[in-house]
Amino acid sequence: MDRKMANRKLIRLSQLKSKLAVENLEEIDWVTFGVIVKKVTPQSANNGRTFSIWRLNDLRDLSQCVSLFLFGEVHKEHWKTDQGTV
């Protein structure tokens, strides 16, 4: 993990909103980790394509979640991922 994190900045998922407000994260090599705390049943978009929505949290502040929308190949490959997965 140390090798993978070398020269990268860890931003906690619960800090992401505040960091986006004050930093230009496009210019920083950063990573975050999240746990799937809720999965919404796959849904169909207006174009008929199916997508998933995951609610992610870093388990530090359960009131701060990030919604992740999965479309296309990402949805097809990962929609069965279990809740609780990191």
DSSP file (Angstrom, degrees, kcal/mol; ACC not computed):
  #  RESIDUE AA STRUCTURE BP1 BP2  ACC     N-H-->O    O-->H-N    N-H-->O    O-->H-N    TCO  KAPPA ALPHA  PHI   PSI    X-CA   Y-CA   Z-CA
    1    1 A M     >        0   0    0      0, 0.0     4,-2.1     0, 0.0     5,-0.2   0.000 360.0 360.0 360.0 -37.7    0.0    0.0    0.0
    2    2 A D  H  >  +     0   0    0      1,-0.2     4,-0.7     2,-0.2     0, 0.0   0.903 360.0  49.2 -59.0 -40.6    2.9    2.4    0.8
    3    3 A R  H >4 S+     0   0    0      1,-0.2     3,-0.6     2,-0.2    -1,-0.2   0.911 111.7  47.9 -65.7 -42.7    4.2    1.9   -2.8
    4    4 A K  H 34 S+     0   0    0      1,-0.2    -1,-0.2     3,-0.0    -2,-0.2   0.821 114.4  47.0 -67.5 -30.8    0.7    2.6   -4.3
    5    5 A M  H >< S+     0   0    0     -4,-2.1     3,-2.2     2,-0.1    -1,-0.2   0.512  80.0 128.2 -90.0  -5.6    0.3    5.7   -2.2
    6    6 A A  T << S+     0   0    0     -4,-0.7     3,-0.1    -3,-0.6    -3,-0.0  -0.282  84.5   1.6 -55.6 130.4    3.7    7.2   -2.8
    7    7 A N  T 3  S+     0   0    0      1,-0.2     2,-0.3     0, 0.0    -1,-0.3   0.646 109.6 113.9  65.6  18.0    3.4   10.8   -4.0
    8    8 A R    <   -     0   0    0     -3,-2.2     2,-0.5    20,-0.1    22,-0.2  -0.879  62.8-130.7-117.2 152.8   -0.4   10.7   -3.6
    9    9 A K  E     -a   30   0A   0     20,-2.3    22,-2.3    -2,-0.3     2,-0.5  -0.884  15.9-138.7-104.0 128.7   -2.6   12.6   -1.2
   10   10 A L  E     -a   31   0A   0     -2,-0.5     2,-0.5    20,-0.2    22,-0.2  -0.758  19.9-174.3 -85.2 124.5   -5.2   10.8    0.8
   11   11 A I        -     0   0    0     20,-2.6    22,-0.3    -2,-0.5     5,-0.1  -0.978  23.8-128.5-119.4 118.1   -8.5   12.7    1.0
   12   12 A R    >>  -     0   0    0     -2,-0.5     3,-1.9    20,-0.1     4,-0.7  -0.360  17.4-123.9 -64.2 143.0  -11.1   11.1    3.2
   13   13 A L  G >4 S+     0   0    0     20,-0.6     3,-1.0     1,-0.3     4,-0.4   0.865 113.1  57.1 -56.0 -37.8  -14.5   10.7    1.5
   14   14 A S  G 34 S+     0   0    0      1,-0.2    -1,-0.3     2,-0.1     4,-0.2   0.649 109.1  47.3 -69.7 -13.7  -16.1   12.7    4.3
   15   15 A Q  G <> S+     0   0    0     -3,-1.9     4,-2.5     1,-0.1    -1,-0.2   0.478  84.9  95.4-100.1  -6.2  -13.7   15.6    3.5
   16   16 A L  H <X S+     0   0    0     -3,-1.0     4,-2.5    -4,-0.7     5,-0.2   0.888  81.4  50.2 -58.1 -46.1  -14.2   15.5   -0.2
   17   17 A K  H  > S+     0   0    0     -4,-0.4     4,-1.2     1,-0.2    -1,-0.2   0.928 114.1  44.1 -60.7 -46.0  -16.9   18.2   -0.4
   18   18 A S  H  > S+     0   0    0     -4,-0.2     4,-0.9     1,-0.2    -1,-0.2   0.874 113.3  51.5 -68.8 -35.6  -14.9   20.7    1.6
   19   19 A K  H >X S+     0   0    0     -4,-2.5     4,-2.6     1,-0.2     3,-0.6   0.888 106.0  54.9 -67.1 -38.6  -11.7   19.9   -0.3
   20   20 A L  H 3< S+     0   0    0     -4,-2.5    -1,-0.2     1,-0.2    -2,-0.2   0.823 105.0  55.3 -62.6 -30.5  -13.4   20.5   -3.6
   21   21 A A  H 3< S+     0   0    0     -4,-1.2    -1,-0.2    -5,-0.2    -2,-0.2   0.784 122.1  24.0 -73.6 -27.2  -14.5   23.9   -2.4
   22   22 A V  H << S+     0   0    0     -4,-0.9     2,-0.3    -3,-0.6    -2,-0.2   0.589 116.9  54.4-117.6 -13.5  -10.9   25.1   -1.6
   23   23 A E  S  < S-     0   0    0     -4,-2.6     2,-1.2    -5,-0.1    -1,-0.1  -0.918  71.7-127.3-125.2 150.0   -8.5   23.0   -3.7
   24   24 A N    >   -     0   0    0     -2,-0.3     3,-1.7     1,-0.2     4,-0.1  -0.772  28.4-176.9 -90.8  92.1   -8.2   22.3   -7.4
   25   25 A L  G >  S+     0   0    0     -2,-1.2     3,-1.1     1,-0.3     5,-0.2   0.635  72.0  75.0 -70.1 -13.3   -8.1   18.5   -7.2
   26   26 A E  G 3  S+     0   0    0      1,-0.2    -1,-0.3    -3,-0.1    -2,-0.0   0.735  97.4  48.5 -68.4 -20.5   -7.6   18.2  -10.9
   27   27 A E  G <  S+     0   0    0     -3,-1.7     2,-0.4     2,-0.0    -1,-0.2   0.368 103.3  75.1 -99.1   4.0   -4.0   19.3  -10.3
   28   28 A I  S <  S-     0   0    0     -3,-1.1     2,-1.0    -4,-0.1   -20,-0.1  -0.931  76.9-131.4-119.9 139.7   -3.3   16.9   -7.4
   29   29 A D        +     0   0    0     -2,-0.4   -20,-2.3   -22,-0.2     2,-0.3  -0.791  50.7 160.3 -86.2 102.4   -2.7   13.1   -7.6
   30   30 A W  E     -a    9   0A   0     -2,-1.0     2,-0.3   -22,-0.2   -20,-0.2  -0.850  26.5-163.8-128.7 159.2   -5.2   12.1   -4.9
   31   31 A V  E     -a   10   0A   0    -22,-2.3   -20,-2.6    -2,-0.3     2,-0.3  -0.940   2.5-170.0-136.5 158.8   -7.0    8.9   -3.8
   32   32 A T        -     0   0    0     -2,-0.3     2,-0.4   -22,-0.2   -20,-0.1  -0.962  11.4-143.6-143.3 161.2  -10.0    8.2   -1.5
   33   33 A F        +     0   0    0     -2,-0.3   -20,-0.6   -22,-0.3     2,-0.3  -0.959  19.6 177.9-126.4 145.7  -11.5    5.0   -0.1
   34   34 A G        -     0   0    0     52,-0.5     2,-0.4    -2,-0.4    24,-0.2  -0.991  22.5-138.5-147.1 155.7  -15.2    4.3    0.5
   35   35 A V  E     -B   57   0B   0     22,-2.9    22,-1.7    -2,-0.3     2,-0.9  -0.925  30.4-117.5-110.9 136.2  -17.4    1.5    1.7
   36   36 A I  E     +B   56   0B   0     49,-2.4    48,-2.8    -2,-0.4    20,-0.2  -0.646  40.2 168.9 -73.7 107.7  -20.7    0.7   -0.1
   37   37 A V  E     +     0   0B   0     18,-2.6     2,-0.3    -2,-0.9    -1,-0.2   0.642  64.9  14.5 -96.7 -17.0  -23.2    1.5    2.7
   38   38 A K  E     -B   55   0B   0     17,-1.3    17,-2.9    -3,-0.1     2,-0.4  -0.963  59.6-161.1-156.8 140.1  -26.3    1.3    0.4
   39   39 A K  E     -B   54   0B   0     -2,-0.3     2,-0.4    15,-0.2    15,-0.2  -0.988  13.8-144.8-122.2 132.2  -27.1    0.1   -3.0
   40   40 A V  E     -B   53   0B   0     13,-2.5    13,-0.6    -2,-0.4     3,-0.1  -0.755  37.3 -96.7 -90.1 140.3  -30.2    1.2   -4.9
   41   41 A T  E     -     0   0B   0     -2,-0.4    -1,-0.1     1,-0.1     0, 0.0  -0.310  56.4 -88.8 -53.3 133.5  -31.8   -1.5   -7.1
   42   42 A P  E     -     0   0B   0      0, 0.0     2,-0.3     0, 0.0    10,-0.2  -0.133  53.4-161.5 -48.6 141.1  -30.6   -1.0  -10.7
   43   43 A Q  E     -B   51   0B   0      8,-2.7     8,-2.7    -3,-0.1     2,-0.5  -0.784  16.2-115.1-125.0 165.0  -32.7    1.4  -12.7
   44   44 A S  E     -B   50   0B   0     -2,-0.3     6,-0.2     6,-0.2     5,-0.1  -0.879  24.3-141.2-104.8 133.5  -33.4    2.2  -16.3
   45   45 A A    >   -     0   0    0      4,-3.1     3,-2.1    -2,-0.5    -1,-0.0  -0.286  37.3 -93.7 -79.1 173.0  -32.4    5.6  -17.7
   46   46 A N  T 3  S+     0   0    0      1,-0.3    -1,-0.1     2,-0.1    -2,-0.0   0.787 127.7  57.0 -59.3 -28.4  -34.6    7.4  -20.3
   47   47 A N  T 3  S-     0   0    0      2,-0.1    -1,-0.3     1,-0.0     3,-0.1   0.407 120.7-109.2 -85.2   3.6  -32.6    5.8  -23.1
   48   48 A G  S <  S+     0   0    0     -3,-2.1     2,-0.3     1,-0.3    -2,-0.1   0.359  76.1 132.3  88.5  -5.8  -33.4    2.3  -21.7
   49   49 A R        -     0   0    0     -5,-0.1    -4,-3.1     1,-0.1    -1,-0.3  -0.591  55.0-123.7 -83.0 143.1  -29.9    1.6  -20.4
   50   50 A T  E     +B   44   0B   0     -2,-0.3    22,-0.4    -6,-0.2     2,-0.3  -0.592  32.5 174.2 -88.4 145.7  -29.6    0.2  -16.9
   51   51 A F  E     -B   43   0B   0     -8,-2.7    -8,-2.7    -2,-0.2     2,-0.3  -0.953  18.7-138.2-144.4 163.5  -27.5    1.9  -14.2
   52   52 A S  E     - C   0  70B   0     18,-2.0    18,-2.8    -2,-0.3     2,-0.4  -0.861   5.3-150.1-121.1 156.7  -26.7    1.5  -10.5
   53   53 A I  E     -BC  40  69B   0    -13,-0.6   -13,-2.5    -2,-0.3     2,-0.4  -0.996  13.1-172.2-127.6 126.6  -26.4    3.9   -7.7
   54   54 A W  E     -BC  39  68B   0     14,-2.7    14,-3.1    -2,-0.4     2,-0.6  -0.919  16.7-143.9-113.7 142.8  -24.1    3.3   -4.7
   55   55 A R  E     -BC  38  67B   0    -17,-2.9   -18,-2.6    -2,-0.4   -17,-1.3  -0.947  24.8-163.8-103.3 121.7  -23.9    5.3   -1.5
   56   56 A L  E     +BC  36  66B   0     10,-3.2    10,-2.2    -2,-0.6     2,-0.3  -0.796  12.9 173.6-110.1 148.4  -20.3    5.4   -0.3
   57   57 A N  E     -B   35   0B   0    -22,-1.7   -22,-2.9    -2,-0.3     8,-0.1  -0.981  34.2-139.3-148.2 154.6  -19.0    6.4    3.1
   58   58 A D        -     0   0    0      6,-0.4     4,-0.1    -2,-0.3   -24,-0.1   0.333  45.1-121.4 -97.5   7.0  -15.6    6.4    4.8
   59   59 A L  S    S+     0   0    0      2,-0.2     3,-0.2     5,-0.2   -25,-0.0   0.551  94.6  95.1  64.9  10.0  -17.1    5.2    8.2
   60   60 A R  S    S+     0   0    0      1,-0.3     2,-0.4     4,-0.1    -1,-0.1   0.829  98.7  14.7 -91.3 -41.3  -15.7    8.3    9.9
   61   61 A D    >   -     0   0    0      3,-0.2     3,-2.1     1,-0.1    -1,-0.3  -0.873  66.5-166.2-136.8  99.8  -18.9   10.4    9.6
   62   62 A L  T 3  S+     0   0    0     -2,-0.4    -1,-0.1     1,-0.3     3,-0.0   0.605  86.4  64.5 -67.6 -10.5  -22.0    8.4    8.6
   63   63 A S  T 3  S+     0   0    0      1,-0.1     2,-0.8     2,-0.0    -1,-0.3   0.605  90.2  74.8 -84.6 -10.9  -23.9   11.6    7.8
   64   64 A Q    <   +     0   0    0     -3,-2.1    -6,-0.4     2,-0.0     2,-0.3  -0.846  63.4 160.4-106.4  98.4  -21.5   12.3    4.9
   65   65 A C        -     0   0    0     -2,-0.8     2,-0.4    -8,-0.1    -8,-0.2  -0.835  28.8-146.3-116.3 155.9  -22.1   10.0    1.9
   66   66 A V  E     -C   56   0B   0    -10,-2.2   -10,-3.2    -2,-0.3     2,-0.5  -0.979  15.1-137.2-118.8 132.7  -21.2   10.3   -1.7
   67   67 A S  E     -C   55   0B   0     -2,-0.4     2,-0.5   -12,-0.2   -12,-0.2  -0.787  17.2-164.0 -90.5 129.8  -23.5    8.9   -4.4
   68   68 A L  E     -C   54   0B   0    -14,-3.1   -14,-2.7    -2,-0.5     2,-0.5  -0.968   4.3-155.1-116.5 121.6  -21.7    7.0   -7.2
   69   69 A F  E     -C   53   0B   0     -2,-0.5     2,-0.5   -16,-0.2   -16,-0.2  -0.845   6.4-157.6 -98.5 128.9  -23.6    6.3  -10.4
   70   70 A L  E     +C   52   0B   0    -18,-2.8   -18,-2.0    -2,-0.5     2,-0.3  -0.931  18.2 171.4-111.4 122.2  -22.4    3.3  -12.5
   71   71 A F    >>  -     0   0    0     -2,-0.5     4,-1.3   -20,-0.2     3,-1.1  -0.785  43.5  -9.5-122.5 164.9  -23.2    3.3  -16.2
   72   72 A G  H 3> S-     0   0    0    -22,-0.4     4,-2.3    -2,-0.3     5,-0.2  -0.109 126.3  -3.8  56.8-134.9  -22.3    1.2  -19.2
   73   73 A E  H 3> S+     0   0    0      1,-0.2     4,-2.4     2,-0.2    -1,-0.2   0.826 133.2  58.1 -63.7 -33.4  -19.5   -1.4  -18.8
   74   74 A V  H <> S+     0   0    0     -3,-1.1     4,-2.1     2,-0.2    -1,-0.2   0.929 108.6  46.0 -63.3 -44.3  -18.8   -0.3  -15.2
   75   75 A H  H  X S+     0   0    0     -4,-1.3     4,-2.2     1,-0.2    -2,-0.2   0.949 112.7  50.1 -61.2 -48.6  -22.4   -1.1  -14.3
   76   76 A K  H  < S+     0   0    0     -4,-2.3    -2,-0.2     1,-0.2    -1,-0.2   0.871 116.4  41.7 -59.0 -38.5  -22.4   -4.5  -16.1
   77   77 A E  H  < S+     0   0    0     -4,-2.4    -1,-0.2    -5,-0.2    -2,-0.2   0.813 128.1  25.5 -79.6 -31.2  -19.1   -5.5  -14.4
   78   78 A H  H >< S+     0   0    0     -4,-2.1     3,-2.3    -5,-0.2    -2,-0.2   0.458  82.2 103.0-118.2  -1.2  -19.9   -4.3  -10.9
   79   79 A W  T 3< S+     0   0    0     -4,-2.2    -1,-0.1     1,-0.3    -3,-0.1   0.747  84.6  54.5 -62.6 -22.5  -23.6   -4.1  -10.2
   80   80 A K  T 3  S+     0   0    0     -4,-0.2    -1,-0.3    -5,-0.2    -2,-0.1   0.432  76.4 130.1 -89.0   1.3  -23.5   -7.3   -8.2
   81   81 A T    <   -     0   0    0     -3,-2.3     2,-0.1     1,-0.1     3,-0.1  -0.315  63.7-111.4 -57.3 134.5  -20.8   -6.0   -5.8
   82   82 A D    >   -     0   0    0      1,-0.1     3,-1.6     2,-0.1   -46,-0.2  -0.359  24.7-105.7 -73.5 144.5  -22.0   -6.6   -2.2
   83   83 A Q  T 3  S+     0   0    0      1,-0.2   -46,-0.2    -2,-0.1    -1,-0.1  -0.442 109.2  41.3 -59.8 140.8  -22.9   -3.9    0.2
   84   84 A G  T 3  S+     0   0    0    -48,-2.8    -1,-0.2     1,-0.4     2,-0.2   0.290  83.1 134.6  96.9  -8.5  -20.1   -3.5    2.7
   85   85 A T    <         0   0    0     -3,-1.6   -49,-2.4   -49,-0.2    -1,-0.4  -0.498 360.0 360.0 -73.4 141.9  -17.4   -3.8    0.1
   86   86 A V              0   0    0    -51,-0.2   -52,-0.5    -2,-0.2    -1,-0.1   0.403 360.0 360.0 -91.9 360.0  -14.5   -1.3    0.2
